[in-house]
């Protein structure tokens, strides 16, 4: 039982991200799922993907230009999700 509780805790606190995915014509995508249970916007996941996108663009001394951003709030038995399409400019 003790190990089951620990497993559930780690599954709840873990965030999954796709990493930076190249698309076409110099555009990239990154998505993440919030592990925070409950209702509301996944603001932590939003911050994480923008931080990763900014780090990616900073390697070439550029900044993130958002092309499309989508955010789905967490709900009952559903994690919040965010996705970002961007260019480095």
C-alpha positions as CSV (number, residue, x, y, z in Angstrom):
1,X,0.0,0.0,0.0
2,X,2.9,2.4,0.9
3,X,4.4,1.9,-2.6
4,X,1.1,2.4,-4.3
5,X,0.6,5.7,-2.6
6,X,4.2,6.8,-3.6
7,X,3.5,5.8,-7.2
8,X,0.2,7.8,-7.3
9,X,2.1,10.8,-5.8
10,X,4.8,10.6,-8.5
11,X,2.2,10.2,-11.3
12,X,0.3,13.2,-10.1
13,X,3.3,15.5,-9.7
14,X,5.0,14.6,-12.9
15,X,4.6,16.9,-16.0
16,X,5.0,15.5,-19.5
17,X,6.3,17.6,-22.3
18,X,6.9,16.9,-26.0
19,X,10.1,19.0,-26.1
20,X,10.8,21.2,-29.1
21,X,9.4,19.7,-32.3
22,X,10.5,21.2,-35.7
23,X,7.5,21.8,-38.0
24,X,7.8,23.6,-41.4
25,X,9.3,26.9,-42.6
26,X,11.2,27.6,-39.4
27,X,8.3,27.0,-37.0
28,X,8.4,24.8,-33.9
29,X,5.9,23.3,-31.6
30,X,6.0,22.3,-27.9
31,X,3.2,21.0,-25.7
32,X,2.8,20.0,-22.1
33,X,0.3,18.5,-19.8
34,X,-0.1,19.8,-16.2
35,X,0.0,17.2,-13.5
36,X,-1.7,19.5,-11.0
37,X,-5.0,17.9,-10.0
38,X,-8.2,20.0,-9.8
39,X,-9.9,22.6,-11.9
40,X,-8.4,25.6,-13.5
41,X,-5.8,26.8,-16.0
42,X,-2.4,25.0,-16.2
43,X,-0.3,28.1,-15.6
44,X,2.7,26.1,-14.4
45,X,2.7,24.2,-17.7
46,X,2.4,27.4,-19.7
47,X,5.4,28.9,-17.9
48,X,7.4,25.7,-18.5
49,X,6.8,25.6,-22.3
50,X,7.6,29.3,-22.7
51,X,10.8,28.9,-20.7
52,X,11.9,26.0,-22.8
53,X,11.0,27.9,-26.1
54,X,12.9,30.9,-24.9
55,X,15.9,28.8,-24.0
56,X,15.8,27.2,-27.5
57,X,15.6,30.5,-29.3
58,X,18.3,32.1,-27.1
59,X,20.9,29.7,-28.4
60,X,20.8,31.6,-31.7
61,X,20.4,35.0,-29.9
62,X,16.7,35.2,-31.0
63,X,13.4,35.6,-29.2
64,X,10.2,33.7,-29.3
65,X,7.4,34.9,-31.7
66,X,4.1,33.2,-30.8
67,X,2.2,31.9,-33.8
68,X,-0.5,30.0,-32.0
69,X,-1.1,29.2,-28.3
70,X,-3.8,26.9,-27.0
71,X,-4.6,26.1,-23.3
72,X,-7.2,23.7,-22.0
73,X,-8.2,24.0,-18.3
74,X,-7.9,21.0,-16.0
75,X,-11.2,19.3,-15.1
76,X,-12.5,16.3,-13.4
77,X,-10.1,13.4,-14.2
78,X,-8.6,15.5,-17.0
79,X,-5.2,17.3,-16.8
80,X,-4.8,20.8,-18.2
81,X,-2.9,21.0,-21.4
82,X,-1.0,23.8,-23.3
83,X,0.5,23.9,-26.8
84,X,2.6,26.5,-28.4
85,X,3.6,27.0,-32.1
86,X,6.4,29.6,-32.4
87,X,9.2,31.0,-34.5
88,X,12.6,32.3,-33.4
89,X,13.1,35.9,-34.5
